[in-house]
C-alpha cells in the first residue's frame, strides 16, 4: 500500500478513536441525568399510587 494511504489510514483511525472518547466524555452527564430522572419518575409514581390508595380507602370507609 502507498505510504500516503497508510498514513491517512492511521490518522483516520486515531481521529475515530478520539472522537469516540470525546463523545463518551460529553455524554456522561446526560446518562447520569437520565438515571436521576428515571428515579424521580418512579418515586413520583409510587407517591401517586399511595395517595390514590388512601383516597380510595377514605371513600370506602365513608360510603
TAMODA-V411906 format. One record per backbone hydrogen bond with DSSP energy under -1.0 kcal/mol. CO is the residue of the C=O (numbers start at 1). NH is the residue of the N-H. Records with the same first field share a line. If there is no record, write none. Layout:
CO = NH, NH
//
This chain:
2 = 6
3 = 7
4 = 8
5 = 9
6 = 10
7 = 11
8 = 12
9 = 13
10 = 14
11 = 15
12 = 16
13 = 17
14 = 18
15 = 19
16 = 20
17 = 21
18 = 22
19 = 23
20 = 24
21 = 25
22 = 26
23 = 27
27 = 31
28 = 32
29 = 33
30 = 34
31 = 35
32 = 36
33 = 37
34 = 38
35 = 39
36 = 40
37 = 41
38 = 42
39 = 43
40 = 44
41 = 45
42 = 46
43 = 47
44 = 48
45 = 49
46 = 50
47 = 51
48 = 52
49 = 53
50 = 54
51 = 55
52 = 56
53 = 57
54 = 58
55 = 59
56 = 60
57 = 61
58 = 62
59 = 63
//
